Structure formats: C-alpha cells, structure tokens
Amino acid sequence: MAEHGHSLLINYIKDIIDLNNPEYLAGKTIIEIGSVREDLEGQNSTNQFSMFCNLHNMNLISVDMDEQCSENARQVFKRNNFKQGQVYTAKGEDYLKTLSSFDFIYLDGYDYEHGLHSEERQDRYIENMGKPINDEDCWNGHLFMCEHLNKIATENSIICFDDIITNDTGKGVKAIPFLLDNGWYIIKQQNRSMLLSKKKPPLKEIFIVGNGKSLKDFDFNYLKDKEWVGCCLGFRHWEKLGFYPDHYVCVDNQVCKCHLEKIKDMIINNKCKSFLLCGSIIEEWRGITQYKNVHFIQQFKMTPHCPFRNLIDYCSGTSAVCYGYCLNNDIIHLLGMDCQYKEFLPECIKRKDGSLKIIKPIKDNPNYYFNDYQRVGDIYNVPNANKVHKVSWEDLRNLILLYNILTGKDIKLYNYNINEVLDPFFERRPLSDLKIQD
C-alpha cells in the first residue's frame, strides 16, 4: 500500500532537522485537519504524528468536524502516552481562523467523492455537514483554509496535502492553483501527496551512475555527499569503496536472479535507501515484498500518471534515470552510461535460453570500468546495444521532453562521457567537470 501524506511530511521534517541542534523541533507544532477515522495500515496519521511528536518534543493539534473522530484521536494520544496533544471538534476552516501563524499543517479534511465511500461514512457527513460528500464542498473547503493559511504563513511554514490525484480530481483542485498563484512552491510530491512552502527550494540534483569503461579513472569519492543511483553489479566496487549509492536499480531479470544473495544483503542491511528491481525476483525471494523501500518496474509501469508507463523499451540505465526523474530532481547527471558493448567476450558462452555465462576470469573487461565487474559463473542477458539500449535512451529522451511539457517543468539531463553515442539525445559534458575541489 502506498504511503499517505503524513509519511511525506514526517520524512520532510526529519530531513530538515539541524544536526548541530537536537532541540531544533522542540516546541514546534503539527496541525492535522482530519483526525483518525479508522485504524487502517498506512492511514492512521494521528498515530504516526503523535509518536513522532513525542520523540521530538513537538506539539500536535488534531482537528475534525466529527466527534467520533475526535474521540479516536484522544484514544490514540492516551495509548501513546502523548501529553502534548490537543483535540478540537470543528470544521477545519473555523479552527484555522483562530490562528495567527503555523509551522506544519496536514490537510486531510473534507473528502473528495471517489464513489467508494461507505453508507456509514456518508451518514456522518450528512449529520455533521447537512449533505453527503461532494467534490464542490471538498474543493471549496480546502480553498478557504488555504486562503487564510496564505495570510498567516511564515517563510518556514509548510502545507502538506493528501489525496492529490489530478488537476481536476482530489482535494486540491482549487487550493493548489491558488497557492501556486500566491507565491508558494511545490517542494516535494510523492504518491498522492504534496508539500508546499513559501520558500523557493534549491535545485535538486541526482547522479545516475552506470558501470561503463569511461569511469575507469573517476574518483568515486566525489559522490560521497551527493544523491546518486547505482546499477547492476556496481556493488562489487562499492564494497571496496566502503560506501553505497542512495538508490540501487537493476531491472535485468537474469542479474536479479543470479545475484539474489548480494541484492538481499543490500536490502536487509539498508545499504541503500531504496531499490528498483525486476519483479521476477519475487519468485526467488517472497519475503522481499515486506520491504517498503523496494519497488518493482512492473509495478511502476502499471501505476497511473507514472512516467514509467511511457518508457516502452528500457534497460537498467534508462530505468535509473526515469527513477531519478520520479524522485523530483531538477538536474540529472549521467555518468558511465557508455552504450558501447562488445557483445560476446572470449570468456563467455551462450546458453540454450540465449543468456550468456562467464566461464573464465576476465583480465581486461572492455565493457566496464573495473575488470572484475563480471566473474566466473555470472549469467547475464546479451546487451543488444543497438536494438535495446540505444532505442531505450531515445525513448527516455522523448519521455523527459513529454513530461516536461505536461508538468511545466524544465528537467535538465547532462551526459558526462568521452564518447558520442548518446549525443543525439542529451547534452554531453566532459567527465573532468566532476572532480573534487582542492
């Protein structure tokens, strides 16, 4: 189940904690408009907020128009032994009018009409609001709240929306355009949640690192303080480096199967923050589905409004870039994606199913930046650079252009390489531009 907006807000607050000042969050307040209705997995925002606030000495105010939901919130506070919580039974618009400023606010109040509300849920709305759930009241309610929040916000105020579906579906249909027209910025959007701030966020960059020969002399220490994505068998080098990428991508079914134990080790021991894999790995390791930071490309390709749906031909490299795009980066730096393969090495044999197997140690690997990238026993698919990889990079270029138009963004992609293979698709820069400053 996809995480809801409260997780996005909590993770954002974690990221902005001043590490030199453990008391940074003390006394700050989260206001949630829409208290817990049902204690469902991933949906009990009141529970998650109260535990987080307890840990960081923060305040929590939970507001709901329904007394039943208010009582639920009180029970959550009691169960969590949370002393800094306040509960108000009121419409969000009415409560917010009493405020002169705010730190963090979570807008998950009046529901939108998605056609699946229970009869009991509709009855509660009729009792409290005089009418059943409807989109117009949903949109207007959130707009009224945001009109007041816009007046009292400080530079550090954060608004978090849940259930942002499309431009004309969900809870922010009127409120989001209003905020954007009044100087607010979208600082993060994930699943169906959105964070907005009055402070313009800095450009977010990510490095997508392949394993091509062009990286032979690259100093990987450059990436230590950067957000980066690593691919496929790069872990054989990361072990020697002593540090791993933030994100790992491998959508090659043969590599996932052949190197299951290494991938499993990275996941179990949290060596990377997130993983994007081929779904076939589930057949080899059923327990992988319990890890919320593990995603599968087949899952993304079936998700509405996800760029992966339009990535027709793909490889691990283009999937890593698409993943970096989905992580809401403004600039994508491409390293080691040479797209130049010697298809059949003297040290490999072709198997009956068409895959290749390394049968002898490789002294000088022409395809990768370190010679033992491939080792005896490794099984992998034929690279098919011209039929698969180059086509995939062209698809990716077209996809980024399309989504930049659809979203109004201007995501930049720079390719740092010595060869011209990807020049028709991306601006190329010298790899020497990326070096540790003395």
C-alpha positions as CSV (number, residue, x, y, z in Angstrom):
1,M,0.0,0.0,0.0
2,A,1.3,3.4,-1.0
3,E,2.3,5.7,1.9
4,H,0.0,8.6,2.7
5,G,0.8,12.3,3.1
6,H,1.6,12.1,6.8
7,S,4.7,9.9,5.9
8,L,5.8,12.5,3.4
9,L,5.5,15.3,6.0
10,I,7.3,13.3,8.7
11,N,10.2,12.4,6.4
12,Y,10.5,16.0,5.3
13,I,10.7,17.2,8.9
14,K,13.3,14.6,9.6
15,D,15.4,15.9,6.7
16,I,15.4,19.5,7.9
17,I,16.4,18.7,11.5
18,D,19.5,20.7,12.2
19,L,22.0,18.0,13.2
20,N,24.0,20.6,15.2
21,N,21.0,21.5,17.3
22,P,19.0,18.4,18.6
23,E,16.4,20.8,20.0
24,Y,15.5,22.3,16.6
25,L,12.0,20.9,16.6
26,A,11.2,21.3,20.2
27,G,8.0,23.3,20.7
28,K,7.0,23.4,17.0
29,T,3.5,22.2,16.1
30,I,2.0,19.9,13.6
31,I,-1.7,20.7,12.9
32,E,-3.7,17.9,11.3
33,I,-7.0,18.7,9.7
34,G,-8.8,15.4,9.7
35,S,-8.3,13.1,12.7
36,V,-8.1,9.3,12.5
37,R,-11.3,7.7,11.3
38,E,-10.2,4.0,11.1
39,D,-7.0,2.4,12.3
40,L,-6.0,1.1,8.9
41,E,-2.5,0.2,7.9
42,G,-0.7,3.3,6.5
43,Q,-3.7,5.6,7.1
44,N,-3.6,6.4,10.8
45,S,-1.9,9.8,10.6
46,T,-2.9,10.7,14.2
47,N,-0.9,7.7,15.5
48,Q,2.1,8.4,13.4
49,F,2.2,12.1,14.1
50,S,1.8,11.6,17.9
51,M,4.6,9.1,18.1
52,F,6.9,11.4,16.0
53,C,6.0,14.5,18.1
54,N,6.6,12.5,21.3
55,L,10.0,11.6,20.1
56,H,11.0,15.2,19.1
57,N,9.2,17.1,21.9
58,M,6.7,18.7,19.4
59,N,3.1,19.6,19.8
60,L,0.2,18.1,17.8
61,I,-3.2,19.6,17.3
62,S,-5.8,17.3,15.7
63,V,-9.0,18.8,14.3
64,D,-12.1,17.1,12.9
65,M,-15.7,18.1,12.4
66,D,-16.8,14.6,13.6
67,E,-16.9,14.0,17.4
68,Q,-16.3,10.3,16.8
69,C,-13.0,11.1,15.0
70,S,-12.0,13.5,17.8
71,E,-12.6,10.7,20.3
72,N,-10.5,8.4,18.2
73,A,-7.7,11.0,18.4
74,R,-8.0,11.2,22.2
75,Q,-7.7,7.4,22.5
76,V,-4.6,7.5,20.3
77,F,-2.9,10.1,22.5
78,K,-3.8,8.1,25.6
79,R,-2.5,4.9,24.1
80,N,0.8,6.6,23.1
81,N,1.1,8.4,26.4
82,F,1.3,11.6,24.4
83,K,0.9,14.6,26.7
84,Q,1.4,17.4,24.1
85,G,-1.7,16.7,22.0
86,Q,-4.8,18.8,21.7
87,V,-8.0,17.7,20.1
88,Y,-10.7,20.1,18.6
89,T,-14.0,19.1,17.2
90,A,-14.6,21.8,14.5
91,K,-14.5,22.4,10.8
92,G,-11.0,23.0,9.6
93,E,-12.0,26.4,8.2
94,D,-13.3,27.5,11.5
95,Y,-10.4,26.3,13.6
96,L,-7.8,27.8,11.3
97,K,-9.4,31.3,11.6
98,T,-8.2,31.3,15.2
99,L,-4.5,31.0,14.2
100,S,-2.0,33.9,13.6
101,S,0.8,31.6,12.3
102,F,1.7,27.9,11.9
103,D,4.7,25.6,11.5
104,F,3.4,22.4,9.7
105,I,-0.1,21.7,8.7
106,Y,-1.5,18.5,7.2
107,L,-4.7,19.0,5.2
108,D,-6.6,15.7,5.0
109,G,-10.1,17.0,5.9
110,Y,-13.2,17.0,3.8
111,D,-13.1,14.1,1.5
112,Y,-13.5,14.1,-2.3
113,E,-16.1,12.0,-4.0
114,H,-14.4,8.9,-5.3
115,G,-17.5,6.7,-5.4
116,L,-16.4,4.2,-2.7
117,H,-17.5,5.9,0.5
118,S,-19.5,3.6,2.8
119,E,-23.1,4.4,3.7
120,E,-21.9,5.0,7.3
121,R,-19.3,7.5,6.2
122,Q,-21.9,9.4,4.1
123,D,-24.3,9.4,7.0
124,R,-21.7,11.0,9.3
125,Y,-21.2,13.8,6.7
126,I,-25.0,14.3,6.4
127,E,-25.2,14.5,10.2
128,N,-22.3,16.9,10.6
129,M,-22.4,18.9,7.4
130,G,-26.0,18.6,6.3
131,K,-25.2,16.9,3.0
132,P,-23.2,13.9,1.7
133,I,-19.6,14.1,0.5
134,N,-19.3,16.1,-2.8
135,D,-16.4,17.5,-4.7
136,E,-17.5,21.1,-4.8
137,D,-17.6,21.4,-1.0
138,C,-14.4,19.5,-0.8
139,W,-12.6,21.8,-3.2
140,N,-14.1,25.0,-1.6
141,G,-13.3,23.8,2.0
142,H,-9.6,23.3,1.2
143,L,-9.5,26.6,-0.8
144,F,-11.0,28.6,2.2
145,M,-8.4,27.0,4.5
146,C,-5.6,27.9,2.2
147,E,-6.7,31.4,1.7
148,H,-6.3,32.0,5.5
149,L,-3.1,30.0,5.7
150,N,-1.6,32.1,2.9
151,K,-2.2,35.2,5.0
152,I,-0.6,33.9,8.2
153,A,2.3,31.8,6.8
154,T,5.9,32.5,7.5
155,E,8.9,31.7,5.3
156,N,9.2,28.4,7.2
157,S,5.6,27.3,7.1
158,I,4.8,24.0,5.4
159,I,1.5,22.8,4.0
160,C,1.0,19.1,3.2
161,F,-1.9,17.8,1.1
162,D,-3.1,14.2,1.0
163,D,-5.2,12.8,-1.9
164,I,-3.8,15.0,-4.7
165,I,-4.9,12.9,-7.7
166,T,-5.0,15.0,-10.9
167,N,-5.7,18.7,-11.8
168,D,-9.5,18.0,-11.6
169,T,-9.7,15.1,-9.1
170,G,-8.9,15.0,-5.4
171,K,-8.7,17.5,-2.6
172,G,-6.5,20.3,-4.0
173,V,-8.3,21.1,-7.3
174,K,-8.9,24.7,-6.3
175,A,-6.5,25.1,-3.4
176,I,-3.3,24.1,-5.2
177,P,-3.7,26.6,-8.0
178,F,-4.5,29.3,-5.5
179,L,-1.3,28.6,-3.5
180,L,0.9,28.5,-6.6
181,D,-0.6,31.8,-7.8
182,N,0.3,33.3,-4.5
183,G,4.0,32.5,-4.3
184,W,4.0,29.0,-2.9
185,Y,6.3,26.3,-4.3
186,I,5.9,22.6,-4.6
187,I,8.9,21.2,-2.7
188,K,8.0,17.5,-2.9
189,Q,5.3,15.4,-4.5
190,Q,5.1,11.6,-3.9
191,N,2.4,9.1,-4.5
192,R,-0.7,11.2,-4.0
193,S,0.7,13.7,-1.5
194,M,2.3,17.1,-1.9
195,L,4.4,19.5,0.2
196,L,4.3,23.3,-0.4
197,S,6.4,26.1,1.0
198,K,6.7,29.9,0.6
199,K,10.5,29.4,0.4
200,K,11.8,28.6,-3.1
201,P,13.6,25.2,-2.8
202,P,17.1,24.9,-4.1
203,L,17.6,22.9,-7.3
204,K,17.7,19.2,-6.6
205,E,20.3,17.2,-8.3
206,I,20.9,13.5,-8.7
207,F,23.7,11.4,-10.3
208,I,22.8,8.3,-12.3
209,V,26.0,6.2,-12.3
210,G,26.4,3.3,-14.7
211,N,29.4,1.0,-15.0
212,G,30.9,1.9,-18.4
213,K,34.6,1.9,-19.2
214,S,34.5,5.8,-19.2
215,L,34.6,5.7,-15.4
216,K,37.9,3.9,-15.2
217,D,39.7,6.8,-13.6
218,F,36.8,8.5,-12.0
219,D,37.2,9.4,-8.3
220,F,34.0,8.0,-6.7
221,N,34.7,10.0,-3.5
222,Y,33.1,12.8,-5.5
223,L,29.7,11.2,-4.9
224,K,30.0,10.8,-1.1
225,D,28.0,13.9,-0.3
226,K,25.7,13.6,-3.4
227,E,22.5,11.8,-4.0
228,W,23.2,9.1,-6.5
229,V,21.8,5.9,-8.1
230,G,24.0,2.9,-8.8
231,C,23.2,0.0,-11.1
232,C,23.5,-3.8,-11.5
233,L,26.9,-5.3,-10.5
234,G,28.4,-2.0,-9.3
235,F,28.1,-3.3,-5.7
236,R,31.3,-5.3,-6.4
237,H,33.1,-2.0,-6.5
238,W,31.0,-0.3,-3.7
239,E,32.1,-3.0,-1.3
240,K,35.7,-1.9,-1.9
241,L,34.9,1.8,-1.7
242,G,33.2,1.3,1.7
243,F,30.1,3.3,0.7
244,Y,27.0,2.6,-1.4
245,P,24.6,4.7,-3.5
246,D,21.4,6.2,-2.1
247,H,19.4,4.2,-4.6
248,Y,20.0,0.9,-6.4
249,V,18.5,-0.1,-9.8
250,C,18.6,-3.4,-11.6
251,V,15.7,-4.4,-13.8
252,D,17.6,-7.2,-15.6
253,N,15.8,-10.5,-14.6
254,Q,19.0,-12.5,-15.1
255,V,21.1,-10.3,-12.9
256,C,18.5,-10.1,-10.2
257,K,18.2,-13.9,-10.2
258,C,22.0,-14.7,-10.4
259,H,22.9,-12.2,-7.7
260,L,20.0,-12.6,-5.4
261,E,22.1,-13.0,-2.2
262,K,24.0,-9.8,-2.8
263,I,20.8,-7.8,-3.5
264,K,19.2,-9.4,-0.5
265,D,22.1,-8.3,1.7
266,M,21.9,-4.7,0.5
267,I,18.1,-4.6,1.2
268,I,18.2,-6.4,4.6
269,N,21.2,-4.3,5.8
270,N,19.9,-1.0,4.5
271,K,22.9,-0.3,2.4
272,C,20.8,1.9,0.1
273,K,17.7,4.0,0.8
274,S,15.6,2.5,-1.9
275,F,15.7,-0.2,-4.6
276,L,14.1,-0.6,-8.1
277,L,14.2,-4.2,-9.3
278,C,12.7,-6.6,-11.8
279,G,9.5,-8.1,-10.3
280,S,10.7,-11.6,-11.2
281,I,12.9,-11.5,-8.1
282,I,9.8,-12.1,-6.0
283,E,9.7,-15.7,-7.4
284,E,13.2,-16.3,-5.8
285,W,12.5,-14.4,-2.6
286,R,8.9,-14.0,-1.4
287,G,9.9,-12.0,1.7
288,I,11.1,-9.1,-0.4
289,T,7.6,-7.7,-0.6
290,Q,7.7,-6.8,3.1
291,Y,10.3,-4.1,2.4
292,K,8.5,-0.7,1.7
293,N,11.6,0.8,0.1
294,V,11.8,-1.9,-2.6
295,H,9.9,-1.1,-5.8
296,F,9.4,-3.1,-9.0
297,I,9.4,-1.7,-12.5
298,Q,6.4,-3.8,-13.5
299,Q,4.5,-2.1,-10.6
300,F,5.6,1.4,-11.8
301,K,4.5,0.6,-15.4
302,M,1.0,-0.1,-14.1
303,T,0.7,3.0,-12.0
304,P,-1.4,5.8,-13.4
305,H,0.4,9.1,-14.3
306,C,3.8,7.4,-13.7
307,P,6.5,8.2,-16.4
308,F,7.4,4.5,-16.4
309,R,4.1,3.8,-18.2
310,N,5.6,5.6,-21.3
311,L,9.1,4.1,-21.1
312,I,8.5,1.4,-23.8
313,D,12.0,0.0,-24.2
314,Y,14.0,0.0,-21.1
315,C,17.3,-1.2,-19.5
316,S,18.7,-0.7,-16.1
317,G,20.4,2.6,-17.1
318,T,17.3,4.3,-18.6
319,S,15.2,2.9,-15.7
320,A,17.6,4.5,-13.2
321,V,17.2,7.9,-15.0
322,C,13.4,7.6,-15.0
323,Y,13.6,6.7,-11.3
324,G,15.7,9.8,-10.7
325,Y,13.0,11.8,-12.6
326,C,10.3,10.3,-10.4
327,L,12.3,11.4,-7.3
328,N,11.5,15.0,-8.3
329,N,15.0,16.1,-9.3
330,D,15.6,19.3,-11.3
331,I,19.0,18.2,-12.8
332,I,20.0,14.7,-13.7
333,H,23.7,14.0,-14.2
334,L,24.5,10.8,-16.2
335,L,27.8,9.0,-15.7
336,G,29.2,5.8,-17.1
337,M,26.4,5.1,-19.5
338,D,28.7,4.4,-22.5
339,C,26.2,2.3,-24.5
340,Q,29.2,0.7,-26.2
341,Y,29.4,-3.0,-25.7
342,K,31.5,-5.8,-27.0
343,E,28.5,-8.2,-27.2
344,F,30.4,-11.5,-26.9
345,L,33.5,-11.9,-24.8
346,P,36.0,-14.7,-25.3
347,E,35.5,-15.6,-21.6
348,C,31.7,-16.3,-22.0
349,I,29.5,-18.9,-23.6
350,K,26.0,-18.7,-24.9
351,R,23.4,-20.8,-23.1
352,K,20.4,-22.6,-24.6
353,D,18.0,-19.9,-23.4
354,G,20.0,-17.2,-25.1
355,S,21.7,-15.8,-22.0
356,L,25.4,-15.6,-21.5
357,K,27.7,-17.2,-18.9
358,I,31.2,-16.2,-17.8
359,I,33.4,-19.3,-17.8
360,K,36.9,-17.8,-17.5
361,P,38.3,-14.9,-15.4
362,I,38.3,-11.6,-17.5
363,K,41.7,-9.9,-17.4
364,D,40.7,-6.7,-19.3
365,N,36.9,-6.2,-19.5
366,P,36.2,-3.9,-22.5
367,N,32.7,-3.0,-21.3
368,Y,33.2,-1.9,-17.7
369,Y,35.3,0.4,-15.6
370,F,36.7,-2.4,-13.3
371,N,37.8,-5.7,-14.6
372,D,36.1,-8.0,-12.2
373,Y,32.7,-6.4,-12.8
374,Q,31.9,-9.9,-14.2
375,R,33.2,-13.0,-12.6
376,V,33.2,-16.8,-13.4
377,G,29.7,-18.1,-13.1
378,D,27.9,-14.9,-13.8
379,I,24.8,-15.3,-16.0
380,Y,23.5,-12.2,-17.9
381,N,21.5,-11.2,-21.0
382,V,23.1,-10.3,-24.3
383,P,23.5,-6.4,-24.1
384,N,21.9,-5.8,-27.5
385,A,23.2,-2.2,-27.5
386,N,21.8,-1.2,-30.9
387,K,18.4,-3.0,-30.6
388,V,17.6,-2.4,-26.9
389,H,19.9,0.2,-25.2
390,K,20.1,2.9,-27.9
391,V,16.4,2.6,-28.5
392,S,15.7,2.8,-24.8
393,W,17.8,6.0,-24.5
394,E,15.9,7.6,-27.3
395,D,12.6,6.6,-25.6
396,L,13.9,8.2,-22.4
397,R,14.8,11.5,-24.1
398,N,11.3,11.6,-25.6
399,L,9.7,10.8,-22.3
400,I,11.5,13.6,-20.5
401,L,10.5,16.1,-23.2
402,L,6.9,14.9,-22.9
403,Y,6.7,15.1,-19.1
404,N,8.4,18.5,-19.0
405,I,5.6,19.8,-21.3
406,L,2.9,18.0,-19.3
407,T,4.1,19.2,-15.9
408,G,5.5,22.6,-16.9
409,K,9.0,21.5,-15.6
410,D,12.3,22.0,-17.2
411,I,14.3,19.0,-16.0
412,K,17.9,19.1,-17.4
413,L,19.9,16.0,-18.2
414,Y,23.7,16.2,-18.8
415,N,25.7,13.2,-20.0
416,Y,29.3,13.1,-18.8
417,N,31.2,10.9,-21.2
418,I,34.1,10.7,-23.7
419,N,32.0,9.0,-26.5
420,E,29.4,10.4,-28.8
421,V,26.8,7.6,-28.7
422,L,24.2,9.5,-26.7
423,D,24.9,12.9,-28.3
424,P,21.7,12.8,-30.4
425,F,19.7,12.7,-27.1
426,F,21.5,14.6,-24.4
427,E,24.0,17.4,-23.9
428,R,27.4,16.0,-23.4
429,R,29.9,17.4,-20.9
430,P,33.5,16.4,-20.0
431,L,33.7,14.0,-17.1
432,S,36.6,16.1,-15.8
433,D,34.0,18.7,-14.8
434,L,33.1,16.4,-11.9
435,K,36.1,16.4,-9.7
436,I,36.7,17.0,-6.0
437,Q,37.8,20.6,-5.4
438,D,41.1,21.1,-3.6
